[in-house]
Amino acid sequence: MKAVQYRAVGAAPEVVTVPDPEPGPGQVLLKVTAAGVCHSDIAVMSWPADQVPFPLPLTLGHEGVGTVAALGDGVDAFGIGDSVAVYGPWGCGTCVNCAEGKENYCLRAKELGIMPPGLGAPGAMAEYMVVDDPRHLVPIGDLDPVRTVPLTDAGLTPYHAIVRSLAKLVPGSTAVVIGTGGLGHVAIQLLRAMTSTRVIALDVTEEKLDLARTVGAHEAVLSDEKAAARVMELTGGLGAQVVLDFVGAPPTVRTAGAVARVDGDVTIVGIGGGALPVGFGSLPYGTTVCAPYWGSRKELAEVLDLAHAGAVDVHVETYSIDEAPSPTNACTTAGSTAGPSSSPTADTTGRCGCGGRRRPRTRASPDLPASPAVPPARPGSPPLPGRAAIFPGPGGGLSLDSPAWVRTASTSSADPRPGRPQRAAPRVPSGRPGAHLPVT
């Protein structure tokens, strides 16, 4: 089969032919229908040799959707042909956190050498992949694999961050979203679908702020040296109950702390290297600062329920597996920090589930259903946020049987793009995620 592999330290990823995998006892073999590209795929290729914690070559791809192709001995939870999404942050399955489905916080993963697919274990950028346990699969039903695959990271990560603060996202509250890229624009949609909070979005260009408004932000503020003061003005001098920083760079982290309300939550999701000092007097009284990781198995199921309800709508661009190294390499060059390091600005173009960037590219795909067009970027402007996925398959054609890269830009059902028909906000199914979902 074909696979996209990182084969040598410092080398570019390659499309190679490797033996077809077979599932062992308790494992599941998937035929991959879509695989996402994320900045973590670039991060693992940037480490020096003495810091690479896994053997090479490595098949990339920690965002995966596929159909069940074969079952190992003892597996009866799924049938051949079932369409499923892969839960990425694998854990031991037996510690107290894993027992609650919180494998993203497994207490023994490091000790046991357990790593996520594509970030240590063989990933989804291949025609087939082996999933270590059926508990790491979530049925997607009739959801489009291409539009679904980003939700395993770019949906799950912001959802997890929001759920931690749901008790504070009550009517009359304010949530600030810093960075409206790959995670941020999904977070805005989730906040609108799950809560009645007012959403204030921050980013560095008017084009990005327009996108934030399109996907549901009530207010959009340019992320410059005046951003914190503007947010305080919009909140009557009180600040926001919840601040979600999807950039995590030093300037944006400072802004996050500056706009937090007394007894507020500051959640740093982005991996931009920033840190927020915590101590008496350094932040408003009662401020909680958190740096969460990915999300739980239960939460991924809830994100997919929201997708079924139409609360998150994702548009994509696709690439064949043979083109996979092209968008992967583009991730390393798209975007840069904007403005001097002392000012609260940062380029958040295409922030993905791990805080990275991606550059949108366009490929015609006659075998995939048409999607509403994403507005082209102006000459010289940053690319719109997006995600990418791969369909492994023969040749360069794309279909649900031939995986490809997918780049996404989202719209909100409550705030559709100009020219799209207005839809009523979807009703969240009873017992599923909603404004009164208990905090976990």
PyMOL commands that set and color helices and strands:
alter all, ss='L'
color gray80, all
select helices_A, chain A and resi 39-43+49-51+96-99+103-105+109-112+134-136+145-152+156-163+166-168+184-194+206-214+227-234+250-258+297-308+321-323+325-331
alter helices_A, ss='H'
color red, helices_A
select strands_A, chain A and resi 2-6+14-17+28-37+58-59+63-71+83-86+128-131+137-139+174-178+198-203+219-222+240-245+260-268+288-290+313-320+388-391+404-411
alter strands_A, ss='S'
color yellow, strands_A
deselect
rebuild
show_as cartoon
